[in-house]
Amino acid sequence: GRGDGQVINGHAHSRSPWTMFHGPNLGYIVEQYEKFLNDELVDSDLKEKFLEWGAPTFPKEKLELSNNQLPTTISNIEQLIQIINLLNNIRSQGHLVAKINPLDDEEKADPFPDMKQFQITEQYLKSIPATAVLTDCPLDVQTAWDAIERLKETYTKTITFEFEHVEERSWLYKLVESRPIHHILGKTEKLNLLQSLTEVENFEQFLHRTFVGQKRFSIEGLDMLVPMLNELLRLSESHSTNNVLIGMAHRGRLSVLAHVLKKAYHYIFAEFQHLYVDNGKQPGWSGDVKYHLGWEHAYSKNMEVTLANNPSHLEFVGPVIQGFTRAAQDNRHKEGYPTQDTSKALAILIHGDAAFPGQGIVAETLNLANIPGYSTGGTIHIIANNLIGFTTDSADSRSTKYASDLAKGFGIPIIHVNADEPEACLAAVSIAYQYRTKFQKDVLIDLIGYRRFGHNEMDDPAVTQPKVYKKIAKHPTVRKIYANFLRKEEIITEAELEQLNQNVLNKLKIEYEKVFQQSSHKQETSLSAVVKNGLPSINTKIPFHILEKINSELLTWQKDFHVYPKLKRILERRKNSFDDNGKIEWALAEELAFATILQDGTPIRLSGQDSQRGTFAHRHIVLHDSETNQLTSPLHGISDVRVSFTVHNSPLSEAAVVGFEYGYNVFSPETLVLWEAQYGDFSNTAQTFFDQFITAGRAKWSQKSGVTLLLPHGYEGQGAEHSSARVERFLQLSAENNWTVANVTTAAQYFHLLRRQAAILGTEYVRPLVLMTPKSLLRQALTSSPAIELTEGGFQTILEQPTLGGKVEEVKRIIFTTGKIAVDLAVELNKKNSKDLDKLHIIRVEQLYPFPKEKVEAIFSKYKKAEEIVWVQEEPKNMGAWQYIAPHLSSFLSNGQTLEYIGRQEQSSPAVGDPHVHKLQQEQILKQALTINSLLFKV
């Protein structure tokens, strides 16, 4: 109950216990009491107090303001609640009436509750102290009326916020409400801002006049993006950041290159003229269009700025930038996990308003933000929002009110700002940077402007948006708007404005003349000799005693670490791997390869959806204490290691994670970066990265990568989605020695191939590795290797079946094959009488691309009397390696020889779903392969 003389906790109180609350706390109590009355969720302790003490009441002296006093009746409390509701409503709904669209001049209906219905007048509001309804009041906010006016000024003008979904909203409210949002710019700062806008506008207009009809994807209508980026660079440099990594699509890229990355104007002009300027940063031999190219800029002695290359797949550069950034933040020069310093690098992603909600890669990338193996300490996102996608209106491109709404699901603060308000835009940057610095989380600026021309300056946008383009035709540019503002403030004169404009034009003309003085027509380019000639011979063997010692260290755990008993028994079997009759199975060969690579000074990063244990419970490269769940990796206990090893179970994402790992490797070329698919065909969803980045990045952009893809592949009757890694797709993309595609069948081969891949990192020979890895074969005895195969020899591009081909003159059929079915054939061979097999030989093509031409040619030369050359595969005829391999094998055929195919018929699905049917098919393939003059299908 409520009243004087209450007994509370055994003590008599002469007045209400609510008197202990005052100022901001009073407002909070009132707000919570209203929730209590409405049966909304309230803290349990506070709910007990409401039940015990009743409605909050306060003595008059607590609410004094000058000579005014607030009565403490229930009616006053309800009015106080309504005032607080209004303030919260302004916070949450203010953006609905804010002037954030430069082209929207319509008055919007006020969404806020009418205080008159609660008998609340301006005079009444001025009688209430601001501290009763608003926390962290600045000195100039004295009354509730002042508080309402302050919040309207904060949330309904040309910059506004959506913070209510954010965990740190109290901090954000305080930041934007407790002081003026706009920083006061000095005269020099204002003139610098005008200078930047003048350079952007004149550059774009110069391109428009000079290169008529050529695509440039103009920034006009969002010109403030350039000063905003430059402000982020200034803030980053002042905080001792070493790298700023920027990803963006093509809209506005040329202006960003010129005015943020400082790419010389005449370089860009030369590209429009299809001329060549030797600037030391030329793209690869194939090249790319100018608005896809990246650039690097030394901003200061200690800070480098990178704009990443990006194809027209718009948002797919996002995870690549995250990989760049994490690589820049990680210290890999010590054993164990890398140590991350998020202050060393900042990621900035510039999105399109149609692409941000429209492309799923955005959600995948946002999801990486707070995952330990992928976090980068917060990305600053900017939506370059021109309110249109190509020719599509916003209503047709998203289901949400704002392009930014996707970010709400990830708890990201959103700042909407009018692109025609330069100082508001800089305020948005300041708030975003402060939040990222404080909380190490993503933040988003929705920069709302327009697009002055069509999608690519060749379109006529009035065809599809006639109404809006009538407005745009009459709308002044942001440079003109800001110039007029400064002129009225008497910061600059009309004559000075004209001189500023002329100076920029003169510079553009001078730079244009340089094109013809310093450039020439591009000559046809070709592969460098290093790329064209392929990999050199690389020593990948390791002495026996080193491997034996490593094996012992891998099985030595801390005394207080409890390995799961069943797993412990499995792992301890490896102790015998180096005995006379011992064999090294696949997972151990991998671990030994990793250990020796680390000892050689190469850091390793492995990720995939289940990579710590391995999808097929084979790897166990991270162990869980069976009692405490503490984690440890045996590879962190290897001696003579001075670099990091890290392995992460990735989120259920292929595209974003592949992009991330590719980016990580590009930025840290000395690191062996491996991505493992849960099943090989799951990599389907990362196809854009294979097509546009991994396979062609060097040819287009001179962007080298040695990333390794581990793709479990093999037909075991598990259905269409657990069989094929779609090797045919990778082979179709193979050209110009762009990568290695392999399908190896022994642990030793895997060991040497990993070591070879590590050896070429950071060299001109580097290239990605696409490796089909086993599933059921992981525990097949025939894939295990004796130690001598690791300590001697190296990776072999082809393997001959050791039990066949001894009687050269008698061999009539040579089977070429690859991968799991080669092992299946070997198993079948063991069931047959060796006398029946003298006419047969089997060749495993372990490296599919580059095709081992010399090795295969030697086979044909040796077995000249072979009449049947057969390719055997488990994939359907229209898949697998057949269509790639057939022309190669055909080129070696001599008189009387035929090339024939044994395998499944052409199918639309990679594999059948019935395991019984699969087994019958597989048995038939094996039978036909091992029977001379017997084919399933004639070629």
Protein Blocks (a to p, Z undefined) as FASTA:
>chain_A
ZZehiaeehiacfbdfklmpgcjllmmmmmmmmmmmnopacdfklmmmmmmnopadddfk
lmgghjbccdfbfklmmmmmmmmmmmmmmmmmmmmmpcfbfklccdcddfbdcfklnopa
fklmmmpcfklmpghiafklmbfmlmmmmmmmmmmmmbdcdfklpfklmmmmmmmmmpcf
bacddfklmmmmmmmmmmmmmmmmmmmmmmghiafhiaehplmmmmmmmmmmmmmmmnop
abdcddddfeoklmmmmmmnopafklmmmmmnopacdehpaccfkopafklcccdddfbl
mbccddddddfklmmmmmmmmmmmmmmmpcckbghjddddfklpccdddddfklmmmpmk
lmmmmmmmmgmklpggiaadddddehiahjacfklmccbfblklmmmmnopacddddfkl
mklmmmmmmmmmmmmmmnopacddddddddfbafkopacfklmmmmlmmmmmmpccfklm
mmmmmmmnopacfklmmmmmmmmmmmmmmmmmmmmmmgccdddddddfklmnopadddfb
dcfklmmmmmmmmmpccfklccdfklmmmmmmmmmmmgmkbccdfklmmmmmmmmmmmno
pacddddfklmnopnlpnopaccdfklopacdfklmcghiabdcddddddddfklmmmmm
mmmmmmmmmbccddddfblklmmmmmmmmmmmmmmmmmmnopacfbdcdddeddehnajk
lmbgolmlmmmmgghhlaccdddfbfklmmmmmmmmmmmgoiakbccddddddfklmmgm
klpccfklmmggcddfbdcdfkgoklmmlpmbdcddehjllmmmmmmmmmpcfklmmmpc
cdddfblbacdfklmmmmmmmmmmbmbdcdddfbdfkgcjllmmmmmmmmmpcehiacdd
ddddddfbfbdfblklmmmmmmmmmmmmmpghiafbdZZ
